[in-house]
Amino acid sequence: MTTYLLVPGMHTGGWVWQDVAGRLREAGARAEPVTLTGLGAGAAPAGPGTDLAAHVEEVVALIDAAAAADGGGAADPAAPAAPADIVLVGHCYGARVAAGAADRRPARVARLVLVDTAPAGDGDTALALLPGAAGSGGAPLPAPPSPDGWQRLGSTAGVPAEALARLTHEATAQPPGTLTQPLRLSGAGGRLPATGVLCTGNGPGIDTVEALVRMGDPRFRPLADPRLTYFELATGHWPMLSSPGGLTEVLLRAAAGEGHRMTAAARQPPPHLAEFLLDVPAQRPRERLGRVDVYRPATEQPRPAVVFVHGGPVHPELRPTPRDWPAFIGYGRYAASLGAIGVTLDHRLYGVGDFGRAADDVAEAVALVRADPLVDADRIALWCFSVGGLLAADWLAAPPPWLRCVALSYPMLAPLPNWGHGGDSRFRPAVAVRGAGRLPVVLTRVERERPEIAATVAEFAAEATRCGADLTVIDVPGGRHGFETADHTQPAREAVRRAMRTVLGRLAD
């Protein structure tokens, strides 16, 4: 009989797993929701020694007890281990605890399941799950004071009102040592089979993660390990409350070794290095000015310019860099072939905390272009792609008179909830569009967009309509994210041509 040890996340006790635990038992498994010291009714109160290591020890003891109950001898790590039939499940902060315990008892754990959280490495702290929110003076981190306070931990999408009210009522202050103490791993747990459960209402889904694996970003290569499987649920950060039936099914399937593997994706050529869908010969050799490349038409007269902004995050060691990707070379050449100056750049969006730095890089590139004597400084367009769409927010919120158009292709237009930007309104084009006035905005949408990105596009389009923004929408039937190199179809080609004609038309107005 499989035993599930269910470790909850920040501020919560084992009660959050009650519904899932009941369903697992109905399916014939054992299920034990865990309440860690200081984090729930019935638990021992937190003290000065309540830290991450203490919580790991508590779960190690539960693993040993479960192994003993299955005939593996006393709860003595030196005793022979029972056949591994323990599935260790961790949510949010609890995933760090589970990973530490699995590392201590790898022979007694059949599988590690991480629910809506990234894998942890040796030396990581749980505080990374909650950017900018360390407890002050060694005091416990206060529990969220209201139902809205949970958004800083992740999306509450799908959580019923009564469950959200109980979440708030039962919440307990988080002992600071549990967040700030580094996790220590020997590597033994890394050899265990593991499953990631991705909640697309809070962060990226399987398609997005697989694209990052294919891109070759070294941070994501370990995710293609054949021992790892993945599931996704269309819900927020609390699937045990918002989708208990769906999560139960996933846990049962994970224990059976099912799930999506990304091994094949790691062997496939990355789509962003495929050819651009239009054959556009170079007008002139491109000019390289620091992080900026300039594509000029065959004229010496000042011309309007289009600045193309890539997405990300892109690892700083990834080669080639975005301005050398076929799509951006293609767009730069295409603008030049139609009489405008095409500009591409490498900005420093290396991680989800780098949007401020990347925005500065874009502003610097725009200033460089406007100072060029062969550029009509009063006719500039900004064209943002994918996650680079967030960098359009400053320009939408307060557009300068010389900015004649903002174009957005398969963009992300609000940060994902799990990025920890809940209180930061700066990089939210879905809000910033209220200040766009009559600035023309050209939005290119793809039919097969990733769900987490499509939700932000719908939010933006609704707000743009509500505030009367000058919005032109171009749809790409059958198109995928990054369609310029992924989909060489006639509708895709026409979408690129129409978008470019529209942008250049706005520059000519």
N, C-alpha and C positions, 0 to 999 in steps of 0.2 A: 504494500500500500504506500503510495506516495504521500510524503508529509510536506506541506507548504508552510514555511515560516514567513509571515507577512510583516515587514518592517515599515512603519509609516514615516512620513516626512516631517518637516519642521512644525513645531507647535502642536502636534497632534499625537494622540494615543492610538492604541489598537482598535478603538471603536470604529474608526473610519473604514476598517476592513470587514466589519460584521456581515454586511450583505454578501460580499464576495466569498468570505469564509463559509457562510451557510450554503452557498451554491456549490462550492468545492466539495463540501461534505456530502451534499446530495448526489454528487457525481462519483462518490465512493472514495474520496481522498480524506486524509487528515488535514486540518488547517488550523494554524495557531496564530492569531493576531498578536503582535508584540507591542507592549507598552514599555518604553524605555524610561529609565530613572529621570524624574523631573518633568515628564511629558504626558501626564494624564492621570485621571482618577484611579486610585488604587496603586499607583506607582510610588516608589520611595521618593522623598523630596530631593531635589538637586542640592548638592553641596559644593564646596570648593574643588573637590576632585571629580566632579561630573564633567567629563570631557569626551571627546570622540573615542579615545582608547577605552574608557570605561564602558561606553555603549557597545563597542566591539566585543569586549569581554562578556557582556550580558548575552549577546547573541551567540557567541562561541559556546557558552554554557547551555543554551537552549539546543544547539546542534548536538552537543554531547549527550544531553538528556534524551533527545529524540533518537539518536543512534543506539543508546542503551535500551530504550523501550522496544527497539526493533531487534534486540538480541545481540547487539554489538558489544556487550560487556558494560562495565561501569563507565561513568562519565569521566574516564581517565584517558587523556590523549595518547598515553603509551599503550593502552589496550587495543587489541585488534579492532579495526573499524568494521561496522556492519556494511553490507553492500550499500553503496551510495544510492539512496532513494529520497533524498531531501532536496527540495527545490527552495532556494533562498531568494525571496522577492523583496526588493527595496524600491521605495518611491521617494523621489526628491532627495532630501538629506539622508533618508534611510538607505538609499543606494550606496552611499559612502560606508555606512555601518555594515551593510551586507557584504560589500566588497572586502572590507577588512576582515570580517569573520570567515568568509570563504577562503581567503588567503591563509588563515590560520588552520583551517580544517578542510583542505582540498579533497582528502580521501572520503570525507563524509558528506560531501555536497555533490549532487548529481548535476545541478544546473543553477546558474545565477541569472536572475531576471531583473533587469533595470527598467523601471517604469517612468517614462518621460524625464529622463535625465541622461547626461553624457557619461561615458565611462570615466572612472577616476584613475589617476596615476599616483605613483609613489610621490609623496610630498605635497599633493594637492590638499587644499582646504575646502571645507564645505561653504565657506564664505564666498567662494567664487560663484556659487549658485545665486547669490543675492548681492550684486554689485553695490558698493557704497553704503552698506548697512551693517557695520560692526557695532556691537554693543559698546556703550561708552563707560569708561571707568571700571571695566570688568563686570559690569552689571549684565544680567540676562537681557537678551534682545526682546523687547516687549512683543506680546502677541498682537496681531492685527486688531485694531480697536473697533472695526466695523466690517460689514460684509464687503465693502469696497476695498478694504485694506488687503484682502487676499490677492489682489491683482499684482502686488509687487512680487509675489511668489510665482505667479503664473495665471493663465486664463481660467476663470471659473465657468466658462461656457458649458452649458448643459447641466450644471449642478442645480437640482430643484431648490426652490426658495427655502423650504423647511430644512434641507440638508445644509444649505449655506448658513442659515441661522444657527444650527447646532454647531457647525464648524467654528463659528465665531464664539458661541457660548462656551464650548469645551476647550478652546485654545489656551495653551499654556506658554508662558515666557520661555524662550529658548536659552539654555545655559550657554554663555559665551564660549567656553572651552570646546564645546561641540562644533563650533563653527571655525574657530581660529587654529585649533591644533591640527598640524599636518597629518594626513593619513600615511601610515607606514605599511608598505607592501613588500613582500619578499620576491614576488613573481610567481609563487606556487599557484595562487588563485587564477592567474592569467592563462593557465593551461586548461581551465575548466570550460566546458560548453557554456555559452551564455546567450541570452536573448535580450534584445532591446525592444521596448514597446514605445513607439513614437506617437504622440498625440498631436494631430495636425491642427487642432484648434489652438495650440500653444506654441508650436514650432514646426520645423521642417518635417516632411514626410519621407517615405522611402525613396521616391524619385529624386528628390533634392539631394539627399545624402548620397545616393548612388552616383549622381552627376558629380559631386565633389570627389568621390572616389575615383571616377574616370578621369577627372581633371588632372590627377596626379599630385594633389596637395598632400604633402607628407603627413599632415595632421590627421588625415582621414584614411591613409593606407591600412592601418591596423584593422579598420572596420571590415575589410575584405577577408579577414581570417575565416577559413571554412568552418571553424567551430562556432561562429557567431551566426545567429538567425535574427530576423526582424519581423515585427508586425506593426501595423499602424491602426489607430482608432481615430475616427472623425469626432473628436471631443476635446475638451480642455485639459488642464493640468491635473484634474482630480477624477480620473476615470472610475475609481472605485466608488465614487458617489454619483457621477454623471452617466456612467455606462457600466454598471456592475455585471450585467449579463455578458456584454462584449468582452470585458476584461477577464471574466472567468473563463470564457471559451479560449481566449488567447493563452491564459496560463496553462490550461489543460493541453492545448496543442503544443505549447513550448516544451512542456515536460515530455511529450512524445517525440521531440526532436524536429517538429515541423517549423515552418517559417521561411521567409525569403532570405537567400544568401547573396552576397555581393561579390563573390569570388569571380564570376564571369565578367562582371563590370570592370574589374581591375585589369583584365586582359584586353579589353576593347579600346580602340583608339579614341581619344577624347573628341567629342563632337565640336568643341570650340576651335579645333585645329583643322577642321574640314574646310573645303573651299567655299568662298563667298558665292551666293547663288546668282550673282550677276557678273558677267565678264566685263570688267572696267579697266581698260589700259591706263597706265600712268600718263598724266599730262606732262609732268616734270618730275625729276627726282624729289622725294620728300626731303624737307629740311628738319634736322633734329636739333632742338634747342633745350638742353637739359632733359626734363621729363616730358617735354612737349614735342610733337611732330606736326609739321605743317605741309599740307598738300595744296599747291597753287594751280590755278587755271593758266592757260597760255595767254596771259595779258599782263601788262604792267600798270593797268589802271586799278585804283583802290576798289576792292570788292567786299561784299558782306561775308561774314564768316560763320561757320557752324562748328561748335565745340562739342565733340562726342565724349561722353562720360561713361566709362565702363562700370560694371557692378563689382561684386565681391561677397565676402572678404576673399582676398587673393594672398596666398602665402608669399612673403617677400623673396623666397628662394625659388619660386616657381618660374620656369623658363619654357617658352618665351613669355615675356610680360605682355599684358593686354594690348598695348599699342602695336605689337607685332602679331597679334592674332589676325587671321584672314578677314574676319568680319569688320574689324576696325580699319584695317588697310583698305578694304573694299568700300566702306562708307566714306573714308577720306578721299579716295580717288573718285568716287561717284559724285560727291559734292563738287570737286574741282572740274570734273568733266561737264558739269552744268553751269559753270561760271562762278561758283562761290569758292571760298577758301575753306578747306576741310582741316580740322584740328583734332588730334587725338592726344591723350596724355596717360601717363601712369601715375595715379594718385595712391596714397598710402593707406588704403582701407585694408589693413591686414587682419583685423579682428573686429568684433562687434562693438568694441569700445573706441574705435578709431574714426568715427564719423566726423568729429570735430576737425581732426587733422586732415582728413580727406577733403572736407569742405574748404579748408584753407588752400589746399593744393589746387582745387578747381578754381577758386577765386583768383589765385595767383596766375593760373594759366589764362584765364579770361583777360586779366589786366595786361599780361604779356602780349596777347593777340591784339587787343585794342590799341596798344602802343605801336604796333607794326605800321609803317607808313603805307603799306600796300593793302591795309585792311580799312574798310569803311567802319570806323569805330562806333557809328550810330546805328549800325545794322548787324546785330549779333543774335544768334540763336543758340540755345543750349539743348542738347539732345542726350537724354539719360537712359541707360539700359539696366534692366534687372534691378538688383539691390541698389544700384546707383541712382535709382529713382528717388530714394530718400534724400539725396544730395540736392534735389531740385527744390526742397522746401524753402530755403532762405530766399531763393529767387522768386518763388511764387508768393511768398508772404509780403514782400516789398520790392516789386519789380522796378528796376531803373528804367528810364525812358529809352535807353539805347537797346534794351533787351526786347526784341521784336517777337520772339516765339520761344516756348518751351515744348520740346517733344519728349515723349515717354514711350519706350518700347518694352513690352512685357515687363512692366516695372513692378517693384514692390513699393507701396505707397503709404505704409505704416509699419513700424518695427514689429517684429514678432514678439508676443508677450514674454517668451522665455529669455529675451535678450536683456531684461532688467532695465528697460528704458521707460517703464511705466510712468514715471514722473517727469520725463523729459519731453516737452512739447516741440522742441526745435525741429527734429527730423521727422515730421508728420505731414507730408504733402496733403493727406486727406483733410487736415485742418488748415494748413497754410493756404490752400486754394481759395479760402474766403477772402484773402487779401490780394488776389490776382487781378481783380478789376477786369479790364478789357484785354489783358495780355492773352494772345492766342495760345491755346494748349492743344497739342496733337497727341492723342493717345492711341497706340497700336496694341490691340489685345489679341491673344492667341486662344483658339478654341480649347486646346488641350493644356491649359495652364495648370500649374501645380496648385492644389487646393488652398494652401496657406497664403499663396500670393494672390490668387484670384479673389479671395475675400477682401484683401486690401484694395484691389482695383475697383471692386464693386462699391466699397465704402467711399472711395475717392470720386467715382462717377456720380454717385448719389449726391454727395456734398457739392460737387461742381454744378450739377443741375439745380440744386436748391438755391445756390447763391448767384446763379445766372452767369457763370463763367463762360468764356468763349471757347468751348470745347468741341473739337473734331475727333470723332472716334473712327478708327480704321480696324476692322476685324479681319483676322486671318483664319479662314475655314481650315480645320484640320491642323492648324499650326501648333507647334510646341515651343516651349521656352528656348530661346536661342535659335529661332526658326531660320535665320539667314544662312546658317551652315548646316542645320539639321534637316531642313525641309526644302529640297530643290523642286518645288511645285510651281505651277503657273499662278495659283492664288498667292503664294508667298512672294513671288517676284513682283506681282502687281501691287501687293501691299507695300513693299519697299519703294517702288516707283511712286506710288500715290503719296506715301508719307513724305518722300523727298520733295516732290512737286509742291505739296502743301506748305512745307517749311520754307522752301525758297520763295514761294509766292508771298508768304507773310513777310519775308525780308524785303521783298520788292514793293510792298505797300507803302 
